[in-house]
Amino acid sequence: MSLIFVSIGLLLTLLLAHFSADLADASALKARAQVAADAAALAAVAESGPYGTGQPERVATAFARANGGRLLDCECRPGAVEMEVTVAVHDVVARARALLDVELLGPASFSGAVHGLDPKLAVAVDRLVEASEGAVTVTSGYRSREQQERLYRAALNEYGSPEIADNWVAPPGGSMHERGLAVDLGGDLDLAVRLIEKLGLPLYRRLDNEPWHFELVP
């Protein structure tokens, strides 16, 4: 009886140890899935910002995969300030939502943001920002040739070739920012589009891959 009791006790100990290991594995898997989801959401919302390339879902997929997961769903509209993703690691599913703080996207002073712009564009942007009550901000306005050169060199370093860099940053002398005819907006870009239409402002999006880029209507 004593031997049987000890054997049963040993069996129970082994079973409990195995159960604890399963719980630990499940907990670790859940944590991995949440990390992958958080990374994907943060990457997507950053990619949607004025300094991304306008492909939040592609980037979310890459970051989920880099963290051992796969992207199941992505509410990732280019230009939006909020992204929500669903990621799975094996059979464990996690969700994450990331939100850009529009206050951090805006310039220190609005007057500096419109300095150097075409007067018609400056007035239109001023009306847009005022009507948005701070929900729309200006992240980039007029640029000197030197500023454009710095941006272009940075793009060359990142992408490795002029052909690819040209898709995201115009070479010096070729940017509408240098002519004071373009601005990059941050914050609620959907609201910006609605207000532009409602107020009849002479602004339009010319670049499909840069939803934050607005130019003065010719």
C-alpha positions as CSV (number, residue, x, y, z in Angstrom):
1,M,0.0,0.0,0.0
2,S,2.8,2.3,0.9
3,L,4.5,1.7,-2.4
4,I,1.3,2.3,-4.3
5,F,0.7,5.5,-2.4
6,V,4.2,6.7,-3.2
7,S,3.7,5.8,-6.8
8,I,0.4,7.6,-7.0
9,G,2.0,10.6,-5.3
10,L,4.9,10.5,-7.8
11,L,2.4,10.2,-10.7
12,L,0.5,13.2,-9.4
13,T,3.7,15.2,-9.0
14,L,4.7,14.4,-12.6
15,L,1.2,15.3,-13.8
16,L,1.2,18.6,-11.9
17,A,4.6,19.4,-13.2
18,H,3.5,18.7,-16.8
19,F,0.4,20.8,-16.3
20,S,2.5,23.7,-14.9
21,A,4.8,23.5,-17.9
22,D,1.8,23.6,-20.2
23,L,0.6,26.7,-18.4
24,A,4.0,28.3,-18.7
25,D,4.2,27.5,-22.4
26,A,0.7,28.9,-22.9
27,S,1.5,32.1,-21.0
28,A,4.7,32.6,-23.0
29,L,2.9,32.0,-26.3
30,K,0.2,34.6,-25.3
31,A,3.0,37.1,-24.4
32,R,4.7,36.5,-27.7
33,A,1.4,37.0,-29.6
34,Q,0.8,40.3,-27.8
35,V,4.3,41.5,-28.5
36,A,3.9,40.7,-32.2
37,A,0.5,42.5,-32.2
38,D,1.9,45.5,-30.4
39,A,4.8,45.8,-32.8
40,A,2.6,45.5,-35.9
41,A,0.2,48.1,-34.7
42,L,3.0,50.6,-33.7
43,A,4.8,50.0,-37.0
44,A,1.6,50.5,-39.0
45,V,0.6,53.8,-37.4
46,A,4.2,55.1,-37.8
47,E,4.1,54.1,-41.4
48,S,0.9,56.0,-41.9
49,G,2.4,59.2,-40.6
50,P,3.9,62.0,-42.6
51,Y,7.3,60.4,-42.7
52,G,6.2,56.9,-43.6
53,T,5.6,55.5,-47.1
54,G,1.8,55.1,-46.9
55,Q,1.8,51.3,-46.7
56,P,0.8,50.5,-43.2
57,E,-0.6,47.0,-43.8
58,R,2.6,45.9,-45.6
59,V,4.7,47.1,-42.7
60,A,2.4,45.6,-40.1
61,T,2.7,42.2,-41.9
62,A,6.5,42.5,-41.9
63,F,6.7,43.4,-38.2
64,A,4.2,40.6,-37.2
65,R,6.3,38.1,-39.1
66,A,9.5,39.4,-37.6
67,N,8.1,38.7,-34.1
68,G,7.0,35.1,-35.0
69,G,3.4,35.9,-35.9
70,R,1.1,36.3,-38.9
71,L,-1.2,39.2,-39.5
72,L,-4.8,38.2,-39.6
73,D,-6.5,41.5,-39.9
74,C,-5.4,45.1,-40.2
75,E,-7.7,48.2,-40.0
76,C,-5.0,50.3,-41.6
77,R,-6.1,53.1,-43.8
78,P,-3.1,55.1,-45.1
79,G,-3.1,58.6,-43.5
80,A,-5.2,57.5,-40.5
81,V,-3.9,58.2,-37.0
82,E,-5.3,55.0,-35.5
83,M,-4.5,51.4,-36.5
84,E,-5.9,48.2,-35.1
85,V,-4.4,44.8,-35.9
86,T,-5.1,41.1,-35.1
87,V,-2.1,38.8,-35.0
88,A,-1.7,35.1,-34.4
89,V,1.3,33.2,-33.1
90,H,0.5,29.5,-33.7
91,D,-3.1,29.3,-32.4
92,V,-2.9,32.2,-30.0
93,V,-4.6,35.4,-31.2
94,A,-3.8,38.9,-29.9
95,R,-5.1,42.3,-30.8
96,A,-3.5,45.7,-30.5
97,R,-4.4,49.3,-31.2
98,A,-2.0,52.2,-31.8
99,L,-2.8,55.8,-31.9
100,L,-0.6,58.7,-33.0
101,D,-0.6,61.8,-30.8
102,V,-1.4,64.5,-33.3
103,E,0.0,67.1,-31.0
104,L,3.4,65.6,-31.4
105,L,3.2,65.8,-35.2
106,G,2.6,69.5,-35.4
107,P,5.2,72.3,-35.6
108,A,6.1,74.4,-32.6
109,S,4.3,77.4,-34.2
110,F,1.9,77.5,-37.0
111,S,3.3,80.8,-38.4
112,G,6.6,79.1,-39.0
113,A,4.9,76.3,-40.8
114,V,3.4,78.6,-43.5
115,H,6.5,80.8,-43.9
116,G,7.7,80.8,-47.5
117,L,4.5,79.3,-48.9
118,D,2.6,80.8,-51.8
119,P,0.2,83.3,-50.3
120,K,-2.8,81.4,-51.6
121,L,-1.6,78.2,-50.1
122,A,-0.8,79.8,-46.8
123,V,-4.3,81.3,-46.5
124,A,-5.9,77.9,-47.5
125,V,-3.8,76.0,-44.9
126,D,-4.5,78.6,-42.3
127,R,-8.2,78.2,-42.8
128,L,-8.0,74.4,-42.8
129,V,-6.1,74.2,-39.5
130,E,-8.3,76.7,-37.9
131,A,-11.5,74.9,-39.0
132,S,-10.1,71.6,-37.7
133,E,-9.7,73.0,-34.2
134,G,-6.2,71.5,-33.9
135,A,-7.1,68.1,-35.3
136,V,-5.1,68.8,-38.5
137,T,-1.5,70.0,-38.3
138,V,1.3,71.0,-40.6
139,T,4.3,68.8,-40.4
140,S,6.3,70.2,-43.4
141,G,5.9,73.4,-45.5
142,Y,8.4,75.4,-47.5
143,R,11.8,73.8,-47.8
144,S,15.0,75.4,-49.0
145,R,17.2,73.6,-51.5
146,E,19.6,72.7,-48.7
147,Q,16.8,71.1,-46.7
148,Q,15.6,69.2,-49.8
149,E,19.2,68.0,-50.4
150,R,19.4,66.6,-46.8
151,L,16.1,64.8,-47.2
152,Y,17.1,63.3,-50.5
153,R,20.5,62.1,-49.2
154,A,18.7,60.5,-46.3
155,A,16.4,58.7,-48.8
156,L,19.4,57.5,-50.8
157,N,21.0,56.1,-47.7
158,E,17.8,54.3,-46.7
159,Y,16.7,52.9,-50.1
160,G,20.1,52.5,-51.8
161,S,19.3,53.7,-55.3
162,P,18.0,56.9,-56.9
163,E,15.3,55.0,-58.7
164,I,13.7,53.9,-55.4
165,A,14.5,57.1,-53.5
166,D,12.8,59.2,-56.2
167,N,9.5,57.4,-55.4
168,W,9.5,59.0,-51.9
169,V,11.6,62.2,-52.0
170,A,12.0,64.5,-54.9
171,P,15.6,65.4,-55.9
172,P,16.7,68.9,-55.0
173,G,15.2,71.4,-57.4
174,G,12.2,69.1,-58.2
175,S,10.1,69.4,-55.0
176,M,6.9,71.5,-54.9
177,H,7.9,72.2,-51.3
178,E,10.9,74.2,-52.6
179,R,8.5,76.4,-54.6
180,G,6.2,76.9,-51.7
181,L,3.4,75.1,-53.4
182,A,3.0,72.0,-51.1
183,V,2.6,71.1,-47.5
184,D,2.6,67.8,-45.6
185,L,-0.2,67.5,-43.1
186,G,-0.5,65.4,-39.9
187,G,-3.3,64.5,-37.6
188,D,-6.8,63.6,-38.9
189,L,-6.3,63.5,-42.7
190,D,-9.8,62.2,-43.3
191,L,-11.1,65.3,-41.6
192,A,-8.7,67.4,-43.6
193,V,-10.1,66.1,-46.9
194,R,-13.7,66.7,-45.7
195,L,-12.9,70.3,-44.7
196,I,-11.1,71.0,-48.0
197,E,-14.2,70.0,-49.9
198,K,-16.6,71.7,-47.5
199,L,-14.7,75.0,-47.5
200,G,-13.8,74.9,-51.1
201,L,-10.1,75.2,-50.4
202,P,-7.6,75.1,-53.3
203,L,-5.8,72.0,-52.0
204,Y,-5.5,68.5,-53.5
205,R,-3.6,65.3,-53.1
206,R,-1.4,64.6,-56.1
207,L,0.6,61.6,-54.9
208,D,-1.2,58.3,-54.2
209,N,1.6,57.0,-52.1
210,E,1.8,60.1,-49.9
211,P,-1.7,60.7,-48.5
212,W,-0.4,63.5,-46.2
213,H,1.0,65.5,-49.2
214,F,-1.2,68.4,-50.4
215,E,-0.5,70.9,-53.1
216,L,-2.0,74.1,-54.3
217,V,-4.5,73.6,-57.1
218,P,-2.9,74.9,-60.3
